[in-house]
């Protein structure tokens, strides 16, 4: 594998741009430049992301000597920015959702494949070591027959009547908000750890705050769904951005005839293992982790490892792919297109009185 020091550019200087920038630097890349929401915001974007300088426009950034473009802009811009980057011969790390429609997401996947370029989407919860431990144990048959899957992803950052964000606007964020933003993470994580895909889904959506700032809201504040997988496993999920007191609580439980497993993203250093005779709480320890989990372990036991560490590992794997490696579990544009199909099935089900809708395969 090449030891080249990658040169990257970041589009967007908000919170996610800062997260991407930190991970790029930790992974040994040079952050050559950043683009803000306007030419006047170029230097602010550079400062926020750790870039060497700000670029007034995307075209100027793409003309620079860079290898990878990180896209951290509102959802409705992802398609056009990613296509421009791919056409310029740049590898792409694009925030999720990859696009706001199935057609656009599958088009981006096809464009990346045709160009022979890496396209990655930060479903970063795959990179918690205890998630990899869970995946390894399920693949080894420790669960026995998986009987059900259930969980939730709960937040409260939009619980207040006056809480506002660009994601609320469907013209900017897309036709789904809560499910596309956080339900997509839960579904990707569930399919990743089980190796089993959601085959059909029945969903309902609710908008609790019908208006925010005097503007009508057309995206959901919460969603619930039941589903079945290709292997016939049944499951349920609740996602909400208006659940007071819950900050970023993604919880997944896999129930099996021999063992059950529970992972809580707010307590990521531990994995609950339930058995009929006794249950135990596994703690992240590089001395006892399985090899797939140890690969993404970054700190000694007892030193908390969290979201930014998972993001760092994701970016490191993305760069390894750019340099010719094939990292296990890297969420690529195929994963982004897959997520778009799941979200689309949720929207179509909710619009049809919670009818069961099959999830299209790629």
N, C-alpha and C positions, 0 to 999 in steps of 0.2 A: 504494500500500500504506500502511496506517495506521502511524503512528509511536507509537502508544500503548505505554506502558510496562506490560508484562504483570505481573500479580500471580499468584504460584503458591504452591501448597502441596505439601509432600512427605510421603508416608506411608512411614515406615521410616527409621531413623537409622543403619543399618549402613554397610558399605563402599559399596554401590551408592547409598545415600541421599546419602553424601558426594560421590560422583562426580556425581550429578544436581544436587546443590546448587551445586557449583563451576561446572558448565556453565550453570546458570540465571543465576548472578550474572555470569559472563563475557558471557552473551548479553543482559545489560541488564535482566533481570527483577528484580522485588522478591520475595524469598522471604518471604512473609507469615508462614507458620507451618509447623510439622512435627508429626507424630504419631509417637510411639514405640511400642514393643511393649506398653507398659502405660501407664496415666496417670502412674505414677511416673517413667517414662522420657521424659516429654514435653520437659522442659527439656534433657535430654541430647541428644535428637534435634534440637532446635533448634540447639544449639551445634555439633553435628556437621555439619549441613547449611547453616549460615549463615543460618538463619531468624530473623526478628525475635522470635518467641516460640513456645513449645510449646503444643499443644492436647491436652487430655486424651483426646479421642475423635475418631474420624473424622467423626461427625455435626457436632461443633463446628467442625471445619475446613471442612467443606462448606458450613456456614452463613455462613462468613466471605466477605469480598469478594475472591474469587480467580477467576482465569480458567482456570487449568490445574492439574491434579493429576498429580503424579509418583508412580507406585506402585512402591515398592522393597521389597516385603514377600515372605515365602515364597510359593512358586508356588501352593499350594492356596488362597490368599486372593485371587488376582488377579481371578477372575471376580466375586466379590461386591463387592470394593472398586471395581472399574471400573464395574460396573453402577450402584452407588450414585452414583458421580461423574457418570456420564452422565445419570442421572435428575435430578441436581441442576443440570444444564446446564453442566457443566464439561468442557472439553477434557481428554484423558487421554494421558499418556505412561506406558506400562506396561512394566515389565521383562519380558524373555522368560524362559520361554515365556509367551505371552499367556494361556494356560490349560492345564490338564493333560489336556484331552480335546478331540477335534475338535469335538464338539457345543458345548462351552462357548466355544471360540475362535471358531467361526463365528457363534455367537450374539452375542458381543461385537462382532464386525465388523458384523453386521446392526444391532445397537443403535446403534452410532456413526453408521452411514449414515442410519438412520431419524431420529436426533436432529439430523443435520446438523452434527455435531461432529467435530473432528480426533481421531483415535486414532493414536498412533505407537508403534512398538516399536524399541528400540535395537539394531538390527543395524548397529552403528557401524563395522564394518570396511569398509563401503561408502564411508566418508568419508575413507579415506586417499587423498591425491592420486594416488599411483601405482596404486591400484585404479581410480580414474576414468580414468587414462591407459590402463591395460590394457583397460578396457571400451571406450574410444573407439577404440583400435587394432583390437580384434576387430570392432567394428561397421563399421569402414572396410574390413574384409577382409584385414588384414595377416597374419592367421594362415593364409590360404588355406582349405583344407578342414580343419576341426577333426577330428582323428582320435581323441583320447582326452583324458580329464580325470582327474587323480589328485592325491592329496595327503593331508594329515593334520592333525589338531589334537591336540597332545600336551601334557599337563601332568603334574606329579608331586605336587601338593599333597595327594593322598589315598593316596600310595604306602605310607605307614607303617601298621603294624598298628593303631596307636592313633589314627591320624588320624580326625577325626570332624567332621561338619557336618550342619546340618538337611537339606541336600539329599539325604543318604544315605537318609533315612527316606521311603519311598514315600507315606506318608500326608500328608507335608508337601511333598515335592518333586515328587511325581507318579510314575507308573509307569516313566518313563525318567529316568535321571540324566545320564550322560555324553553320550549322543547328544542329549537335549533341551537340555542346558546348552551344549555346545560343538559337537557335530556339526551342530546347527541353524545355527550361525554359518557353518560351512564350506559347507553346502548353500545357504544364502541367498546367500553371496558368489559361489559358482559360478554359480548361476542369474542373478544380477545381472550379472556381467561377461560372460557368454556370451549372455544373452537367450534361453537354451534351458532348458527345464524337465526335471527328472528325471521320467521316465514310469513306470519300474518299478524295484524294488530288491530285492536278495537280501542278507540281513544275518545276522550272528551276534553274540551278546553273550556276555561273560564277566564273572563276578564273582570277582575274585581274592581279596578279603578277605571270606570268607563271614560273618564276625562282626566287629563293631567295638564295643568297649566292652561286650562280653557280649551284644550284641543282634544277632539275625540280620539280614543285609543282603539285601534283595530287589531292589535296583537294580544296574545294570551298572557295573563299573569301566572297561570298555573295549568297543568295538564295531568290527567291520569290515563293510564292505558293498561289493558291486559293483552297478552300476546302468547303465541306459541312458536316454538322453534322448529327448525327442520327435522330435529330428532324427536319432536313430539313433546318436549318439555313445556310446561305452562309457566307463565310469569306475570308479575304486575310491577308497575312503576308509578311513582308520584313525583312530579317535579314542580317547584314553585319558586317564585322570586318575591313572594309576599308572606313568607312564613316567619313571623316575628321571632327573633332570638336565634334563628339558624343563619349562620354566616356563609358557610360553604360546605354544607354537610352532604357529601356524596356517600351513600351507604349501599353496599351490595352484599346480599346473602345468597349463597348457593347451597341448597338443601339436597342431601343425598342419603341413600339407604345405609351407607357405612359411616360417612362423615359429612358434616356440614361446615361451611366456612363463611366468616363474616369479615368484610373489610370496610373500615370507616376512614375516609380521606382526611378527616380532622384528627385522626389518631393513626397516622400512616405507618408508624414503626411497629405496630402490632397486628397480628392476624388471629382471629378467634377460630378455633377448631372445636367443633362440637361432635361428641360421640355419645352413644347410648349409655355407656358405662361411666364415662367421665369426659369433661371438656378441659381444654387448655388454652392458654393465651401465649402464642409464639411471639417473641420479641426479636426485632431485627438484630442479627449478630453475624458479621461476615465469617465467623468461624463455623457456623452451622447452616448458613444459607445454601440452597442448591446452586449449582454453577450459573444458571440463567439469572437468578436473583443476585448473586454475588457480582455478576458483571456490571450491574447498574448501581451497586452499593458505592457510596462515596465517602462515608464517614465511619469511624469505629463505633462499636456498640455503645449505647448510652448517650451518644451525641445526636440530638434530634435531626432528622433528615426530612425535608418537606417539599413543598411545591416548587420552589426555585431550583432545588437540587434535581427534581424530576425534569424540569424544563432544561436544565443544563445537560442532562443525559440525553434528552431528545435532540437537542441541537448538536451535541457531539456526534450522535449517530447520523444525523442528517449530513454533517460535514464528512463523516467517514464514507457515506454513500457517494458523495460528490467526488471523493478521492479514490473511488473504485472498490470500496468494501461493500459487503452485503449484510448490514447489521440485522440481527433477528428482532422482529417486532416493530420495525420502523413504520409508523403510519404514513403511507404515501398518498398520492392523489387518488388512488383506487379506494382508499379508506374514506377520503373526503367525498367521493362520488357515492359510495355505499351509504354514508351518513345522510346525504341528500335524499336518497331513496326512502330511507326510514322516515325522515321528517315529512316527506311528501305523502307517505302512507298515513301518517298521523293526521295531517291536515285533511286528506280526503275522507278518512273515517269520521272525524269530528263533524265535517260538513254534511255527512250522510247518516246522521243520527246514530253515531258510534258503530256503523256497519263494519264487519270484518273485511279488511283490505289486505290483499297479499303484498308483500314487499318484493319488488322486482329484483332479480339477480342481475349482476353485471354481465 
